[in-house]
């Protein structure tokens, strides 16, 4: 049916391009009003979920039958994400996070027990807390300064930045090798903003001891359940379908050219003019894809503002290797407790931390089973210490390795642990340790197109979104609109639906406050409880 025909029926026909967290959240919000919207969602891949994917494992060998290999987990602040999980009976699981940064006496530190590196930079760590307050007080001026410049401005040790600050931010915000260029505002938000912080700043150790984080349920199954529910409510989800170009956007609607996509073709090549190509008209368009893809799709129809804002987002190609090469992992990371890397305790609490790591006590005061079993790791390059590799011991981190074996700690031999090694920015391929991984131990290889959170992003893209959202019948959604988090993707999709006239379903005060702030920042609109967006 044409756009005009739908309007006569009192419905808007909204097309959402992209079926990741942002697109799915947008569709889920719109379908709350079946009398107002007809929703079509177009996705190039053969599945929904974007980067939130799962793979199958050999349960006899690895102790579980599945693994989340894209988005593994997040923070307890991910309220919208968890709300969607629970709608379909999927429950996130808490975990006490253990992290191992660097290697050897000169480079290693952890949040499990006191380390020599933390002792060495104790003065910098204390000063860091004061600088976070200064950044907050001087927003947005100092907030837009790159972290590397800020560290120089306040005379921090270069090694403190290289060995502690950059790896910490890169690991938890997914900023990768662009961390030195990240705006200070993101640094401050990570430690201080109630809606975004992953943990509280610790004046003694920088990263608190064993903070609570959350691991996701089976993402593949969750997104299948979510998609099935949306289809049952009338959403037309077209997988393996390409939007080759946007032909026009006007008061009469949005005109797209679409075509079936053969997922087996190299680089997702598609014929834009073949017999299967179709021209379709919709009332409104939600681009729930990456900024560079959105800019490409808009093509000649893009306004100068859209070109300027979307063109400010820069992406890098990274590769994740899922493998079981325990020898490679042990040679590049501190995977077991080494007393030579432990500093002398300065308090009763630190003494307990050491006993916990050495398993001299059965559990800590929070009831966490004792033992040093890190989940997140970083490896810095001697040639360029501001660039890193990231890695995960998924067996220690993801809950199914424990739950499927009815155990508090995964009872899997280290040689059968499942690891992920993430190599950042293919232009730095010469630095990677990827060739050290035994090919016979590789389970999966996946390339990702990841946002680089450069300071320019927070000067050009983030503040510019409100000037392009809703113009020319077009809305934008995705975590790239602010910071690379699954929760942000969900909120951005809900916000696009709200601006189209759907209601925000309030379920949690914290979540509602987060939505309100995002709506103001990215859309320039103030949220009022119980009011529909326009």
C-alpha positions as CSV (number, residue, x, y, z in Angstrom):
1,X,0.0,0.0,0.0
2,X,1.2,3.5,-0.8
3,X,2.1,6.0,1.9
4,X,-0.9,8.1,1.0
5,X,-3.3,5.1,1.3
6,X,-1.9,4.4,4.8
7,X,-2.4,7.9,5.9
8,X,-6.1,7.7,4.8
9,X,-6.4,4.8,7.2
10,X,-4.9,7.0,9.9
11,X,-1.6,5.1,10.1
12,X,1.9,6.1,9.4
13,X,4.1,3.6,7.5
14,X,7.5,3.8,9.2
15,X,10.5,2.0,7.8
16,X,13.4,1.2,10.1
17,X,16.6,0.3,8.4
18,X,18.7,-1.9,10.7
19,X,17.5,-4.6,13.1
20,X,20.1,-4.2,15.8
21,X,19.3,-3.1,19.4
22,X,18.3,0.5,18.2
23,X,16.0,-0.7,15.4
24,X,14.4,-3.4,17.4
25,X,13.8,-1.0,20.3
26,X,12.2,1.6,18.0
27,X,9.9,-1.1,16.5
28,X,8.9,-2.4,19.9
29,X,7.9,1.1,21.0
30,X,5.9,1.9,17.8
31,X,3.9,-1.4,17.9
32,X,2.4,-0.3,21.2
33,X,0.2,1.8,19.0
34,X,-1.1,-0.5,16.2
35,X,-3.8,2.0,15.4
36,X,-1.2,4.6,14.5
37,X,1.7,2.8,12.8
38,X,2.5,0.2,10.2
39,X,6.2,-0.8,10.8
40,X,8.6,-2.3,8.3
41,X,12.1,-3.2,9.4
42,X,14.8,-3.9,6.8
43,X,18.0,-5.7,7.7
44,X,20.9,-6.7,5.5
45,X,22.0,-9.7,7.7
46,X,20.0,-12.9,8.0
47,X,19.4,-12.3,11.7
48,X,18.3,-9.5,14.1
49,X,20.6,-8.2,16.9
50,X,23.4,-6.4,15.1
51,X,26.6,-7.0,17.0
52,X,24.8,-8.9,19.8
53,X,25.4,-12.4,18.3
54,X,26.0,-15.8,19.8
55,X,27.9,-18.9,18.5
56,X,27.6,-22.6,19.2
57,X,30.2,-24.5,21.2
58,X,31.1,-28.1,21.8
59,X,29.6,-28.6,25.3
60,X,31.6,-31.7,26.1
61,X,34.8,-29.9,25.5
62,X,34.0,-26.3,26.7
63,X,31.3,-27.0,29.3
64,X,28.5,-25.1,27.6
65,X,26.8,-25.1,24.2
66,X,26.8,-21.4,23.4
67,X,28.8,-18.2,23.7
68,X,27.9,-14.5,23.3
69,X,30.7,-13.4,21.0
70,X,29.7,-9.8,20.2
71,X,28.1,-8.1,23.1
72,X,28.9,-10.0,26.3
73,X,27.5,-7.9,29.1
74,X,27.4,-4.5,30.7
75,X,26.6,-2.5,33.8
76,X,23.7,-2.7,36.2
77,X,22.6,0.7,34.8
78,X,21.4,-1.0,31.6
79,X,17.8,-0.8,32.7
80,X,16.1,-0.6,29.2
81,X,18.2,-3.5,28.0
82,X,17.2,-5.7,31.0
83,X,13.6,-4.7,30.6
84,X,13.5,-6.0,27.1
85,X,15.3,-9.2,28.2
86,X,12.8,-9.9,30.9
87,X,9.8,-9.4,28.6
88,X,10.8,-12.7,26.9
89,X,12.0,-14.6,30.0
90,X,15.7,-13.9,29.6
91,X,17.5,-12.9,32.8
92,X,20.9,-11.1,32.9
93,X,23.3,-12.5,35.5
94,X,25.5,-10.6,37.9
95,X,29.2,-11.2,38.1
96,X,32.0,-9.8,40.3
97,X,34.4,-8.4,37.7
98,X,38.1,-9.3,37.8
99,X,40.4,-7.4,35.5
100,X,44.1,-7.9,34.6
101,X,45.9,-5.0,32.9
102,X,49.3,-5.4,31.3
103,X,52.0,-7.9,32.1
104,X,55.1,-8.1,34.4
105,X,56.2,-6.0,37.3
106,X,56.4,-2.8,35.3
107,X,53.1,-3.1,33.5
108,X,50.7,-5.2,35.5
109,X,47.8,-4.1,37.7
110,X,44.5,-5.5,38.8
111,X,41.4,-4.8,40.8
112,X,41.7,-8.1,42.6
113,X,44.7,-7.5,44.9
114,X,47.1,-4.6,45.5
115,X,49.8,-4.4,42.8
116,X,53.1,-2.6,42.6
117,X,52.0,-0.4,39.7
118,X,49.1,1.0,41.7
119,X,51.5,1.8,44.6
120,X,53.9,3.5,42.2
121,X,51.2,5.8,40.8
122,X,49.2,6.3,44.0
123,X,49.8,10.1,43.9
124,X,48.5,10.2,40.3
125,X,45.5,8.1,41.2
126,X,44.5,10.5,44.0
127,X,45.1,13.6,41.8
128,X,43.0,11.9,39.1
129,X,39.9,12.1,41.4
130,X,40.4,15.8,41.8
131,X,40.8,16.4,38.1
132,X,37.5,14.5,37.5
133,X,35.8,17.1,39.6
134,X,37.4,19.9,37.7
135,X,36.3,18.4,34.4
136,X,32.7,18.3,35.8
137,X,32.8,21.9,37.0
138,X,34.2,23.2,33.7
139,X,31.9,21.4,31.3
140,X,31.7,21.7,28.4
141,X,35.1,23.5,27.9
142,X,37.5,21.0,29.5
143,X,35.1,18.2,28.7
144,X,35.9,18.5,25.0
145,X,39.7,18.3,25.6
146,X,41.2,14.9,24.5
147,X,42.4,12.7,27.4
148,X,46.0,12.8,26.2
149,X,46.0,16.6,26.4
150,X,44.3,16.7,29.8
151,X,47.0,14.3,31.2
152,X,49.7,16.7,30.1
153,X,47.8,19.8,31.3
154,X,47.7,18.4,34.9
155,X,51.2,16.9,34.8
156,X,50.3,13.3,35.1
157,X,53.0,10.7,34.6
158,X,53.1,9.5,31.0
159,X,53.2,5.9,32.2
160,X,50.2,6.5,34.4
161,X,48.3,7.4,31.2
162,X,49.8,4.6,29.1
163,X,49.5,1.8,31.7
164,X,46.4,2.7,33.7
165,X,44.1,5.3,32.1
166,X,44.2,4.4,28.5
167,X,43.8,0.6,28.9
168,X,40.9,1.2,31.5
169,X,38.9,3.4,29.2
170,X,39.6,1.4,26.1
171,X,38.5,-1.9,27.7
172,X,35.2,-0.7,29.2
173,X,34.0,1.8,26.7
174,X,35.2,0.1,23.6
175,X,37.2,3.1,22.5
176,X,40.1,1.0,21.3
177,X,43.2,2.6,20.0
178,X,41.5,6.0,19.8
179,X,41.3,6.3,23.6
180,X,44.0,9.0,23.8
181,X,41.8,11.1,21.6
182,X,38.6,10.6,23.6
183,X,37.0,13.7,25.1
184,X,37.4,14.1,28.8
185,X,33.6,14.3,29.2
186,X,33.4,10.6,28.5
187,X,36.1,10.0,31.1
188,X,34.2,12.0,33.7
189,X,30.9,10.3,32.8
190,X,32.5,6.8,33.2
191,X,33.3,7.5,36.9
192,X,30.7,10.1,38.0
193,X,27.5,10.3,35.9
194,X,24.7,8.4,37.6
195,X,23.2,7.3,34.3
196,X,26.4,6.2,32.6
197,X,29.1,5.3,35.2
198,X,30.2,1.7,35.3
199,X,31.6,2.0,38.8
200,X,32.7,4.5,41.5
201,X,36.1,6.1,41.3
202,X,38.5,4.6,43.9
203,X,41.1,7.0,45.3
204,X,43.4,4.2,46.3
205,X,43.2,1.8,43.3
206,X,41.4,3.8,40.6
207,X,39.2,0.8,39.7
208,X,37.3,-0.6,42.7
209,X,37.8,-4.1,44.0
210,X,35.4,-6.6,42.3
211,X,32.6,-4.2,41.1
212,X,29.3,-5.8,40.1
213,X,28.8,-6.2,36.4
214,X,26.2,-8.1,34.4
215,X,26.5,-10.8,31.7
216,X,23.9,-11.1,29.0
217,X,21.7,-14.2,28.3
218,X,21.9,-16.0,25.0
219,X,21.7,-13.0,22.6
220,X,20.9,-15.1,19.6
221,X,17.9,-16.7,21.3
222,X,16.7,-13.4,22.8
223,X,16.7,-11.6,19.5
224,X,14.9,-14.5,17.9
225,X,12.2,-14.3,20.6
226,X,12.0,-10.5,20.3
227,X,11.7,-10.7,16.5
228,X,9.0,-13.4,16.7
229,X,7.0,-11.2,19.1
230,X,7.3,-8.1,16.8
231,X,6.2,-10.2,13.8
232,X,3.1,-11.4,15.8
233,X,2.2,-7.8,16.4
234,X,2.4,-6.9,12.7
235,X,6.0,-5.7,12.1
236,X,7.2,-6.7,8.7
237,X,10.8,-7.8,9.4
238,X,12.7,-8.3,6.1
239,X,16.1,-10.1,6.6
240,X,18.7,-10.4,3.9
241,X,17.3,-7.3,2.3
242,X,19.4,-4.3,1.2
243,X,18.4,-0.7,1.0
244,X,20.6,0.2,-1.9
245,X,19.7,3.9,-2.0
246,X,17.3,6.6,-0.8
247,X,15.8,8.1,-3.9
248,X,14.0,11.0,-2.2
249,X,12.6,12.6,0.9
250,X,9.8,15.1,0.8
251,X,6.4,16.0,2.2
252,X,5.0,13.1,0.2
253,X,7.2,10.6,2.0
254,X,10.5,8.7,1.8
255,X,11.3,6.7,-1.3
256,X,13.7,3.8,-1.0
257,X,15.2,1.3,-3.5
258,X,15.4,-2.2,-1.9
259,X,16.5,-5.6,-3.2
260,X,17.1,-9.1,-1.8
261,X,20.6,-9.6,-0.6
262,X,22.5,-12.8,-1.1
263,X,24.5,-13.3,2.1
264,X,27.0,-15.5,0.4
265,X,28.2,-12.8,-2.0
266,X,31.5,-11.2,-1.1
267,X,31.2,-7.9,0.7
268,X,27.4,-8.1,0.5
269,X,27.4,-7.0,-3.1
270,X,23.9,-6.6,-4.5
271,X,22.4,-5.6,-7.8
272,X,20.6,-2.3,-7.4
273,X,18.9,-2.3,-10.8
274,X,18.1,-6.0,-11.4
275,X,14.7,-7.5,-11.8
276,X,14.4,-8.0,-8.0
277,X,15.0,-4.4,-7.1
278,X,11.9,-2.5,-5.9
279,X,11.0,1.1,-5.3
280,X,9.0,1.7,-2.1
281,X,7.5,4.7,-0.4
282,X,7.1,5.2,3.3
283,X,5.9,8.1,5.5
284,X,8.9,8.2,7.9
285,X,12.4,6.8,8.0
286,X,14.5,5.6,11.0
287,X,18.1,4.9,10.1
288,X,19.2,2.6,12.9
289,X,22.5,1.9,11.2
290,X,26.1,3.2,11.7
291,X,26.6,6.9,10.9
292,X,28.8,6.2,7.9
293,X,26.3,3.7,6.5
294,X,23.5,6.3,7.1
295,X,25.5,9.0,5.2
296,X,26.1,6.6,2.3
297,X,22.4,5.6,2.1
298,X,21.3,9.2,2.1
299,X,23.5,9.9,-0.9
300,X,22.5,12.8,-3.0
301,X,19.5,13.5,-0.7
302,X,21.7,14.3,2.3
303,X,21.6,17.9,3.5
304,X,24.8,19.7,4.3
305,X,23.9,19.4,8.0
306,X,23.5,15.6,7.7
307,X,26.8,15.4,5.8
308,X,28.6,17.5,8.4
309,X,27.2,15.6,11.5
310,X,27.3,12.1,10.1
311,X,30.7,12.7,8.6
312,X,32.2,13.5,12.0
313,X,31.8,9.9,13.2
314,X,34.9,7.8,12.4
315,X,34.9,4.0,12.4
316,X,37.7,1.4,12.5
317,X,37.9,-2.2,11.5
318,X,38.7,-4.7,14.3
319,X,38.8,-8.4,14.4
320,X,37.7,-10.8,17.2
321,X,39.3,-14.2,17.4
322,X,37.4,-16.7,19.6
323,X,39.7,-19.5,20.5
324,X,41.0,-22.0,23.1
325,X,44.7,-21.4,22.8
326,X,45.6,-21.3,26.5
327,X,49.4,-21.3,25.8
328,X,49.1,-18.1,23.8
329,X,46.8,-16.5,26.4
330,X,49.1,-17.4,29.3
331,X,52.1,-16.0,27.5
332,X,50.5,-12.6,26.8
333,X,48.5,-12.1,30.0
334,X,48.7,-12.6,33.7
335,X,46.2,-15.4,34.0
336,X,47.2,-16.8,37.4
337,X,48.2,-15.4,40.7
338,X,51.9,-14.4,40.9
339,X,53.2,-13.3,44.3
340,X,56.0,-11.3,42.7
341,X,53.3,-9.0,41.2
342,X,51.6,-8.4,44.5
343,X,52.3,-5.3,46.6
344,X,52.5,-5.3,50.4
345,X,49.1,-4.7,52.0
346,X,48.5,-1.3,53.5
347,X,45.2,-2.1,55.2
348,X,43.2,-4.9,56.5
349,X,41.0,-4.7,53.4
350,X,44.1,-5.2,51.1
351,X,45.3,-8.1,53.3
352,X,41.9,-9.8,52.8
353,X,42.2,-9.1,49.0
354,X,45.5,-11.0,48.9
355,X,44.1,-13.9,50.9
356,X,41.2,-14.0,48.5
357,X,43.4,-14.1,45.5
358,X,45.6,-16.8,47.0
359,X,42.5,-18.8,48.1
360,X,43.5,-18.6,51.8
361,X,39.9,-17.9,52.6
362,X,36.9,-19.6,51.0
363,X,35.0,-16.4,50.2
364,X,35.2,-12.7,50.6
365,X,32.8,-10.6,52.7
366,X,30.3,-10.4,49.8
367,X,30.2,-14.2,49.5
368,X,32.3,-14.3,46.3
369,X,34.2,-17.6,46.0
370,X,37.9,-17.0,46.4
371,X,40.5,-17.1,43.7
372,X,42.2,-14.9,41.1
373,X,40.4,-15.6,37.9
374,X,40.5,-12.5,35.7
375,X,37.9,-12.0,33.0
376,X,39.1,-8.9,31.1
377,X,42.6,-8.3,29.9
378,X,44.7,-5.8,28.1
379,X,48.1,-6.0,26.3
380,X,50.1,-2.9,25.4
381,X,52.7,-2.8,22.6
382,X,56.2,-1.8,23.7
383,X,56.6,0.0,20.3
384,X,53.5,2.2,21.0
385,X,52.2,1.9,24.6
386,X,49.0,4.0,23.8
387,X,47.8,1.1,21.6
388,X,46.5,-2.1,23.0
389,X,44.9,-5.5,22.4
390,X,41.9,-6.5,24.5
391,X,40.9,-10.0,25.5
392,X,38.4,-11.9,27.6
393,X,38.5,-15.2,29.4
394,X,34.9,-16.0,28.5
395,X,34.9,-19.1,30.7
396,X,35.6,-17.0,33.7
397,X,33.2,-14.2,32.7
398,X,30.0,-15.6,31.0
399,X,27.6,-17.1,33.4
400,X,26.6,-20.2,31.4
401,X,29.9,-21.8,32.0
402,X,29.0,-21.9,35.7
403,X,25.2,-22.3,35.5
404,X,25.3,-25.2,33.0
405,X,27.6,-27.0,35.4
406,X,25.7,-26.0,38.6
407,X,28.8,-24.5,40.0
408,X,29.9,-21.2,41.6
409,X,33.1,-21.3,39.6
410,X,33.3,-22.8,36.1
411,X,34.8,-26.3,36.6
412,X,36.6,-26.2,33.2
413,X,40.3,-27.0,32.9
414,X,42.3,-23.9,31.8
415,X,43.4,-25.6,28.6
416,X,39.7,-25.8,27.6
417,X,38.8,-22.2,28.4
418,X,37.2,-20.2,25.7
419,X,39.0,-16.9,25.1
420,X,38.4,-13.9,22.9
421,X,41.3,-11.8,21.5
422,X,40.4,-8.5,20.0
423,X,42.8,-6.8,17.6
424,X,42.1,-3.2,17.0
425,X,42.3,-1.1,13.8
426,X,43.5,-3.2,10.9
427,X,45.9,-0.3,9.8
428,X,48.0,-1.4,12.8
429,X,48.1,-5.0,11.7
430,X,51.9,-5.0,12.1
431,X,51.6,-4.6,15.9
432,X,49.1,-7.4,16.4
433,X,50.0,-10.7,18.2
434,X,47.3,-12.5,16.1
435,X,49.8,-14.7,14.3
436,X,50.8,-16.3,17.7
437,X,47.4,-17.9,18.0
438,X,47.3,-21.6,17.0
439,X,44.9,-21.8,14.0
440,X,43.8,-25.3,15.1
441,X,42.5,-23.7,18.3
442,X,40.4,-21.0,16.6
443,X,36.7,-21.3,17.0
444,X,35.4,-18.2,15.2
445,X,36.7,-15.1,13.5
446,X,34.6,-12.0,13.1
447,X,35.3,-8.5,11.8
448,X,33.6,-5.5,13.3
449,X,33.2,-1.9,12.2
450,X,33.6,0.0,15.4
451,X,33.2,3.7,16.4
452,X,36.2,5.6,17.4
453,X,35.2,7.9,20.3
454,X,37.5,10.8,19.2
455,X,37.1,14.2,20.8
456,X,35.8,15.4,17.4
457,X,32.8,13.1,17.9
458,X,31.7,15.1,20.9
459,X,32.3,18.5,19.2
460,X,30.6,17.6,15.9
461,X,28.4,14.5,16.1
462,X,26.8,14.4,19.6
463,X,25.7,18.1,19.8
464,X,24.7,18.0,16.1
465,X,22.2,15.2,16.3
466,X,19.4,17.5,17.5
467,X,19.7,19.5,14.3
468,X,19.2,16.6,12.0
469,X,16.8,14.3,13.9
470,X,13.3,14.7,12.6
471,X,14.3,16.7,9.5
472,X,13.2,15.5,6.1
473,X,11.1,12.7,7.7
474,X,14.3,11.1,8.9
475,X,15.4,9.9,12.4
476,X,18.7,8.4,13.5
477,X,19.3,5.8,16.1
478,X,22.3,3.8,17.3
479,X,24.8,3.8,20.2
480,X,27.2,5.9,18.0
481,X,24.9,8.9,18.7
482,X,26.6,9.1,22.1
483,X,28.8,6.2,23.3
484,X,29.2,2.6,22.3
485,X,26.9,0.8,24.7
486,X,24.0,-1.6,24.1
487,X,21.9,0.4,26.5
488,X,22.5,3.6,24.4
489,X,21.3,1.8,21.3
490,X,18.1,0.8,23.0
491,X,17.4,4.3,24.3
492,X,18.2,5.9,21.0
493,X,15.6,3.6,19.2
494,X,13.0,4.4,21.8
495,X,13.7,8.1,21.5
496,X,13.2,8.0,17.7
497,X,9.8,6.2,18.2
498,X,8.8,8.8,20.9
499,X,9.6,11.6,18.5
500,X,7.3,9.9,15.9
501,X,4.5,10.2,18.4
502,X,4.7,6.9,20.4
503,X,4.5,6.9,24.2
504,X,7.5,6.2,26.4
505,X,6.6,3.3,28.7
506,X,7.9,4.3,32.1
507,X,8.9,1.3,34.2
508,X,11.8,2.6,36.3
509,X,12.8,6.0,37.6
510,X,16.4,5.6,36.8
511,X,15.7,4.5,33.3
512,X,13.2,7.3,32.8
513,X,15.8,9.9,33.9
514,X,18.3,8.4,31.5
515,X,15.8,8.5,28.6
516,X,14.9,12.1,29.5
517,X,18.6,13.2,29.3
518,X,19.2,11.4,26.1
519,X,16.1,12.9,24.5
520,X,17.2,16.4,25.3
521,X,20.8,15.9,24.2
522,X,20.2,14.1,20.9
523,X,16.8,15.5,19.9
524,X,16.7,18.8,21.7
525,X,13.3,17.9,23.2
526,X,12.2,18.0,26.8
527,X,10.5,14.9,28.0
528,X,7.3,15.2,30.1
529,X,6.0,12.1,31.8
530,X,2.8,10.9,30.3
531,X,3.2,13.0,27.2
532,X,3.6,11.7,23.6
533,X,6.5,12.9,21.6
534,X,6.1,15.0,18.5
